[in-house]
Amino acid sequence: MRHSELSEGISVLDDSGNVVGTSKVAARHALLETALTRAVLPVPILILPPIIMSVLERFLPQNFVFAFNEPFPPPGFSVA
């Protein structure tokens, strides 16, 4: 997908924002950082919920019912 950036390089800027040149090393570094970030960022979202649920199941009583277990209130239930 980013093959052109790897083969041609990306623009390197100075402190003023002027283009100094192009760098293939900077392109490889940027693509590696992007790939690692995209691989690492979802890890907590995928790992933490099962761990939390196993801890809750271990320490909560067997007949414990979460308050919002049903998507809608039961029939005849009113909040008035």
Backbone hydrogen bonds in HBPLUS format (Angstrom, degrees):
<---DONOR---> <-ACCEPTOR-->    atom                        ^
c    i                          cat <-CA-CA->   ^        H-A-AA   ^      H-
h    n   atom  resd res      DA  || num        DHA   H-A  angle D-A-AA Bond
n    s   type  num  typ     dist DA aas  dist angle  dist       angle   num
A0005-GLU N   A0002-ARG O   3.14 MM   3  5.41 123.0  2.48 101.9 115.5     1
A0006-LEU N   A0002-ARG O   3.18 MM   4  6.57 155.3  2.25 151.0 158.0     2
A0007-SER N   A0003-HIS O   2.91 MM   4  6.15 157.5  1.96 152.7 158.8     3
A0008-GLU N   A0004-SER O   2.84 MM   4  5.73 158.7  1.88 145.9 152.0     4
A0009-GLY N   A0005-GLU O   2.73 MM   4  4.88 139.2  1.90 124.6 136.1     5
A0010-ILE N   A0023-SER O   3.13 MM  13  5.47 157.7  2.18 128.5 125.5     6
A0023-SER N   A0010-ILE O   2.89 MM  13  5.47 148.3  1.99 142.3 150.6     7
A0012-VAL N   A0021-GLY O   2.70 MM   9  5.42 160.7  1.74 159.5 157.6     8
A0020-VAL N   A0012-VAL O   2.73 MM   8  5.62 170.3  1.74 163.4 166.9     9
A0014-ASP N   A0018-ASN O   2.96 MM   4  5.58 149.8  2.05 148.1 157.0    10
A0017-GLY N   A0014-ASP O   3.09 MM   3  5.33 154.7  2.16 107.7 115.5    11
A0027-ALA N   A0023-SER O   3.31 MM   4  6.39 147.7  2.42 127.2 135.5    12
A0028-ARG N   A0024-LYS O   2.94 MM   4  6.19 158.6  1.98 146.9 151.9    13
A0029-HIS N   A0025-VAL O   2.92 MM   4  6.13 160.5  1.96 148.8 154.5    14
A0030-ALA N   A0026-ALA O   2.88 MM   4  6.02 160.2  1.92 146.6 151.9    15
A0031-LEU N   A0027-ALA O   2.95 MM   4  6.12 161.5  1.99 150.7 155.6    16
A0032-LEU N   A0028-ARG O   2.96 MM   4  6.08 154.5  2.02 146.5 153.6    17
A0033-GLU N   A0029-HIS O   2.99 MM   4  6.21 163.2  2.02 150.1 154.4    18
A0034-THR N   A0030-ALA O   2.98 MM   4  6.17 157.9  2.03 145.8 152.1    19
A0035-ALA N   A0031-LEU O   2.95 MM   4  6.10 162.0  1.98 146.9 151.6    20
A0036-LEU N   A0032-LEU O   2.95 MM   4  6.13 165.8  1.97 153.4 157.3    21
A0037-THR N   A0033-GLU O   2.93 MM   4  6.03 158.7  1.97 147.0 153.2    22
A0038-ARG N   A0034-THR O   2.98 MM   4  6.17 161.0  2.01 149.4 154.3    23
A0039-ALA N   A0035-ALA O   3.03 MM   4  6.22 135.1  2.24 140.1 152.1    24
A0039-ALA N   A0036-LEU O   3.19 MM   3  5.06 128.3  2.47  91.1 104.8    25
A0040-VAL N   A0036-LEU O   2.87 MM   4  5.98 148.7  1.96 149.6 157.8    26
A0041-LEU N   A0037-THR O   2.96 MM   4  5.78 167.2  1.97 152.6 155.4    27
A0043-VAL N   A0040-VAL O   3.11 MM   3  5.47 153.7  2.18 114.4 122.6    28
A0046-LEU N   A0042-PRO O   3.05 MM   4  6.27 144.9  2.18 153.1 163.5    29
A0046-LEU N   A0043-VAL O   3.12 MM   3  5.17 125.4  2.44  98.9 112.8    30
A0047-ILE N   A0043-VAL O   2.86 MM   4  5.90 147.4  1.97 157.7 167.0    31
A0048-LEU N   A0044-PRO O   2.99 MM   4  5.45 157.8  2.04 135.4 142.6    32
A0052-ILE N   A0048-LEU O   2.86 MM   4  6.04 168.4  1.88 167.8 171.0    33
A0053-MET N   A0049-PRO O   2.91 MM   4  6.03 163.2  1.93 152.5 157.3    34
A0054-SER N   A0050-PRO O   2.96 MM   4  6.09 154.9  2.02 143.6 150.1    35
A0055-VAL N   A0051-ILE O   3.05 MM   4  6.29 155.6  2.11 148.7 155.2    36
A0056-LEU N   A0052-ILE O   2.89 MM   4  6.14 161.9  1.92 151.7 157.1    37
A0057-GLU N   A0053-MET O   2.86 MM   4  6.00 161.6  1.89 149.3 154.3    38
A0058-ARG N   A0054-SER O   3.06 MM   4  6.12 142.3  2.20 136.5 146.0    39
A0059-PHE N   A0055-VAL O   3.09 MM   4  6.30 154.7  2.16 151.6 157.0    40
A0060-LEU N   A0056-LEU O   2.87 MM   4  5.69 146.1  1.99 153.2 159.1    41
A0064-PHE N   A0061-PRO O   3.21 MM   3  5.38 163.9  2.24 114.7 114.9    42
A0077-PHE N   A0074-PRO O   3.15 MM   3  5.69 149.1  2.25 141.3 140.9    43
